[in-house]
Every structure is written in structure tokens, then in C-alpha cells.
Amino acid sequence: MVSESILIASANTPTTLLKVKLPMTSPVIHLSDARLTLSGNAGSVDILRGISLNVQSGETLGLIGPSGSGKSSLLMVMGGLEKATGGEVSVLGHNLTTLSEDALARLRRDHMGVVFQSFHLIPTMTALENVATPLELANDPQAFEKAAAELESVGLGARMDHYPAQMSGGEQQRVALARAAAPRPEILLADEPTGNLDGTNGAAIMDLLFGLRDRFGSTLVLVTHDATLAARCDRTLRLVDGKIA
């Protein structure tokens, strides 16, 4: 479980502050009647229609449902990549609906790792540079050392100087996983991470993703169409027409 710290004065040395760990019972992700309505040429469309859920520290949650049911939109709302237009969305105690874009970006940088179906690697950067980027943005002086270690951990030690176009889809997704994991995030969000991969590569990526969860104790929320992958999660939620079925 995630824990929070308080500082107390020692009875023997009143001027000394001791850090004491207390259990945190609050969910790391909390949604209450969350709604998302988007406007288009054809008028307003209700994407999420009153989602309420809690995700606990270290939990793996699978989001399943038919195409267009709102799974990816729900994940984007959890990550602050899309702002809910109604209800409450809180992550690690922060109300995402009231944060500025800069504050949301800092929250993702410091506490979240996001993996997309389409990789989203920077094509002009090597694998090493891609993985080091979030660490550099956080002013980590060991950004490249940590990035190299993370690439080694996903089996790409020999591919660090290669660009995305020089790599297979499975290799690019491994780079994306390494980039998401390098900052040691409390929360991992994965949107169909195996959608563009064949069965063998997809299975390998999922083993790596769950392995990251096990190594760092991260909370994992996974969008997938694959019932086998969803079954690996502690809990699954099925979305239909923007609601939890």
C-alpha cells in the first residue's frame, strides 16, 4: 500500500524530527459521476456518462468493452489528458478538473507512466534519448544512465542508438514501456499496448508491463480488447455506451 508520512518530535530529543509511516486508505484514482461531453459538427456527444470508481494502490484494473464504449476516453480522463466536463476526478489527492495544463503535465511527469497503442516515440531521437526525455524534463542528473538501465531491462541493450524507424513494432513498444517506467511512476496507464503487435510480441509486452507493476508496485490501469489479458488483472470493468455495465 502507498503510505503517507508525518513528522513528529522524538520524546528523548525534542528537536529531532522522526518520519513515521501511516497507511493511506484513500484510493490513488477516484472518480465520482465523471462525465465527458465533446462538441462536434453534429452537436454534442456524451462520451462518458456518470462513471464512479476507485482504484487502490498497487491494483491492476482492466477496462474492457466494445469499440466506442469510452474505454480510452476514461483512461485519458484518469491521466489528465482529457478533462472531465462533469463530476469529480482525483488522482493522488489532486482534483484534475481544477488543475492547469502545466500542473497536469507536472503530475504526469512526476507520478504517471503512459503507454499508447501507437508508441508515440519521437522519430528524430534514438531509443536512449526517447527514454531519457522524461527524466531530463524532471532534471534528473542520471537521466541517461537510468534510461540505459531501463532499456537493458526490456532486452534492448544493443539497440540504444537506433531510431524508431530502424526498429520493429515490438521493439518500439519496448522503448515506450522503458520510457514510461524510467521515472518509477506510481501509476501506469496503458491504452491497448498490444493492439499493433502480433500475438508473440503482444504477449511479451504484457509480460513486461505486468513485470514493471511487480517491480515497482505501481497501480496499473489497462485498456484492452483481449479477454486473456484482462483476466490477468485483479479486477475488470466493462464499459458500454459510456457507462460501467
Secondary structure, DSSP 4 states (H G I P E B T S, - for coil): --EEEEEEE-SSSTT-EEEEEEE--S-SEEEEEEEEEEEETTEEEEEEEEEEEEE-TT-EEEEE-STTSSHHHHHHHHTTSS--SEEEEEETTEEGGGS-HHHHHHHHHHHEEEE-TT----TTS-HHHHHHHHHHHTT-TTHHHHHHHHHHHTT-GGGTT--GGGS-HHHHHHHHHHHHHTT--SEEEEESTTTTS-HHHHHHHHHHHHHHHHHHT-EEEEE-S-HHHHTTSSEEEEEETTEE-
